[in-house]
Amino acid sequence: MIGRTDRSPAPQLFGRRVRLRILQEHDYSAWSEIRCRCRDWLVPWEPRPAGAPPAPEDRASFAARCAARDRERQLGSGFGFGIFVEGRLVGEITLSSIQRGPFQNGFIGYWIDQAVAGRGLAPEAVVAVLHFAFDDLRLHRVEIAIVPRNSASRRVVDKLALRAEGVAQRFLEIDGVWEDHVRYAVTAEEWAVRGAELCQTWLGGDVAAYR
């Protein structure tokens, strides 16, 4: 069903154009090619303490990263997906730092190949993950935090008209600098009102299928 997980231990999510699935070791070549080609586009926005080098991107490190994501998925603390279009990897999106109990919260993060930026693929992936977060995982709240001057990333949430909650000062260390972040959020109550329309617009299918 469009936009739904197959509810297997390793879920796949679908939109009009995107397919989201867990990255595996055999995806390394495609992932590495994008990361090398788009380094200047991606690395300046990634969390990293002052003086620390960028995260290693060799095959062994990628395999370890895939294994770590698999453990997170099994624990229910996070879900990482590659974004694929017509079988080609074009980016990643994560639902991470999931907390249960009285919080029921998670954070979405994403990056996209510069060559396909601006085509609406990232917003489509975000809606697919929101659908999964609220309708399958039954979270109550999902957040996205973005450095204010990261205009490309902010265009994604602007296209979806997600609610901005304000600026968290010195929220996260990015490339050695404690950067402010604009915090966006969606609650389950908001999803109940807007979710069907967002899914119909970005994932396709009949609105009634998402109610």
N, C-alpha and C positions, 0 to 999 in steps of 0.2 A: 504494500500500500504506500502511495507516495507520501513522503514526509514522516513515515513511521519507522521505528526500529523493528527489526525482525525478532527482537526479544531473545536472541541467542546470547550465550555468554560473551561473545564479541559482537556487539550490535553494529549494524550498518544503518545509516540514515540517508534519506534521499530527498532531493528537491527537484525542481524543474530540470536543472542542468547538472547539479553537483551530486556526487556520491561521497559520503563520508564513511571511511573505514579505518580500523586500527592499522597503523604502520607496522610493517614487518621488516626483517633484515634484508629481504630481497628488494626492498624499496630504496636501499641506500644510494644507488647510483643516481636515480632521478632526484632524490632529495639533495644529495651533495651538489649536483649540477646547478640547481636553483640557488642553494645557499652560497655557492662560490660566485655565481653571476650577479646575484642581488645583494652581495655583502654590504655595500655602502647604503643600500635601501633599508636593510633589516637591522644590522648590528647596532646602530646608534640608539635604537629604541628598546634594547633588551636589557633586563636586569643584570648588573655586574658591579661588584664592589670596586672602589678605587684601586688602581694598580693591578687588578686581576686581568688576565688575558681573556679573550672570548672563549666560550665553551668549546672543548675539542670537538671536531667534526669528522674524525676518522671512522672507518668502518666498525672498529671494536667499540668505540664510544657510542656510536649509533645503535649497535646491537644491545649494549648495556642500557641505553635510554629506552629502547623498545621493551626490554625486560622489566624495567622499573615502571613503565606505564602499564604493563600487563598486571603487575602486582597491585598498583593503584586501582585498576579496574576491578580486580577480584575482591579488593577490600571495600570497594564502593566509594573510595575517597577521591577518585578522579577518572576522567575519560579523555583520552587524546585521540584525535582523528586526523588522518590525512584528508585533504580536500582534492577530489579527483573530478576531472571533466573529460568525458569520452575516454576514460582509462588513463589519462595523463595526470600526474601529480601537479597541483598548482599552489599548494599551501598547506597550512595546518590550522586546526582549531582545537582548543582544549576547554573542558569543563573541569575545573580543578578546585582544590581546597574545600571540598564538599564537607560540610558539617551537619550532623543530624541533631537529635535532641530538640531543644526548644528553638534552635536557630534555623535549621533546614535551609542552608545557604550554599551557594557556589559562585565561582568566578569564571567568566569566559575570557579567553585570550585568543588572538588569531594573528596570522600573517599570511600574505598572499604574494605570489610571484609578481614582480613589477611589470612583467610583460602582459599580464592580464588584469592589472589593477584598473578600477573604474568601470568594470563591466557588470557590477552587481553580484559577483560570485561570493564575496565575503558576506554581504547582508543575507544572501540566501542560506549560506552555511550557518550564520548566527541564528536565523529563525529555525532551522532544522534542529539545532542544539537546544534552543529554548523549548521547542516542542517536546523534545526528549526529556529535558530537565523537569518540566512541569507536568506533562501528561504521563510519562513513564516512571521517572524517579520520584515524582510528587514532592519536589522541592517547593519551598514557600517564597524564595527570593533568589534572584540571580543578578550579579553585578558585573559591570565592565568598567575598568579604570584606565584612563588614557592621558598621556602627557598633553597639556593644552595645545602646544604648538605642533603636535602630530596631526596635521590636517587630514592626511590620507586616512588614518584610522578613525578620526572623528566623523568623516563623511559616511562611514558605515553605519554608525548609530544614528546619524542625522537622517539617513535615508529611511530608517525604521521608526523615526520619531520616538526614540526611547527617552525616558524621563531623566534629566540631569538633576542630581541632588546637591551639586555644589563642588567646590574644590577642596581636596584634602591636601594640606600643605606638607611638603617634603615627605610624600607618601611612600616612595620606593626609590632605591638607589639604581639609577640608570646610567650606565657607562661612567660610573664613578661619581655621579652627582645625585644628591637627594632631590628628586624632582617632584613638583606638585602634580597632582592628577585630578582631572575632572572625573567624578564618579557618576556613573549611570546605573540605574537599577530597574528591574521589573519584578513585581510581586505576583503571587498566584492570583490575587484579586484583579490586578490589571490584566493578567493573561486571560482570565475568564471573560473579560470584556473585549480585548483586542486580539486574542490568539487566533481565533478562526479566520479573521480578516487577514492577519499577517500571513498565516499559512496558505490561504487561498491565493494571495497576491504573489508570494515568493516561492511556494512549494508546488502550487498547482492543485487541481482537484476541486471538488464541490465544497463550499463552505460548510455544509451540513455534516460533512465527513469529519470535521474537526470539533464538533460540538458534543 
